[in-house]
Amino acid sequence: MAIIYTKDTHYIAGPNNGQWQVEDNFISAITGNGETLSVNDMTVTYGSAGQPDLSKAGTYTVTYSYTDASGNKVS
């Protein structure tokens, strides 16, 4: 089974924060066979607030998931 490592981040909303990137919360991931996965191997989904907008205050949920060749999904 794959393992995905991510981190929570906190920002102060403001117009000069730039744009959130999918890599901002992704640390690393490995398959059950020990192969390294990149953020590009992940499926990224967002909660009801949508993709994080650093210019607007709110709570944004980001889920990283991976489905292996056998159809096993990890998030």
GINORVEN-V966120 format. One record per residue. N is the residue number from 1. SS is DSSP state (~ for helix, > for strand, _ for the rest). OMEGA is omega in radians with two decimals (none if undefined). NEAR is the number of other ideal C-beta (glycine too) atoms within 8 Angstrom. Layout:
n = [N:N]
ss = [SS:SS]
omega = [OMEGA:OMEGA]
near = [NEAR:NEAR]
This chain:
n = [1:2:3:4:5:6:7:8:9:10:11:12:13:14:15:16:17:18:19:20:21:22:23:24:25:26:27:28:29:30:31:32:33:34:35:36:37:38:39:40:41:42:43:44:45:46:47:48:49:50:51:52:53:54:55:56:57:58:59:60:61:62:63:64:65:66:67:68:69:70:71:72:73:74:75]
ss = [_:_:>:>:>:>:_:_:_:_:_:_:_:_:_:_:_:_:_:_:_:~:~:~:_:>:>:>:>:>:_:_:_:_:_:>:>:_:~:~:~:_:>:>:>:>:_:_:_:_:_:_:_:_:_:_:_:_:_:_:_:>:>:>:>:>:>:_:_:_:_:_:>:>:_]
omega = [3.14:3.06:3.13:3.10:3.11:3.10:3.01:3.05:3.13:-3.14:2.95:-3.07:3.10:-3.05:-3.06:-3.09:-3.07:-3.08:3.08:3.11:-3.11:3.12:-3.04:-3.07:-3.13:3.08:3.14:3.08:3.09:3.07:3.06:3.11:3.12:3.11:3.14:3.06:3.08:3.10:3.12:3.09:-3.07:2.89:-3.09:3.09:-3.07:3.09:-3.04:3.13:3.12:3.14:-3.13:3.09:-3.03:3.08:-3.10:3.10:3.09:3.05:-3.09:3.11:3.12:3.14:3.06:3.11:-3.14:3.07:-3.11:-3.07:3.13:3.13:3.10:-3.11:3.09:3.05:none]
near = [6:12:7:13:8:9:6:5:6:3:6:4:9:7:4:4:9:5:4:10:5:10:6:7:11:13:6:7:15:9:10:7:4:5:6:6:12:7:8:4:7:14:7:9:6:11:8:4:8:7:6:7:9:11:7:6:3:7:4:12:8:12:9:14:12:15:8:11:3:4:6:9:7:11:7]
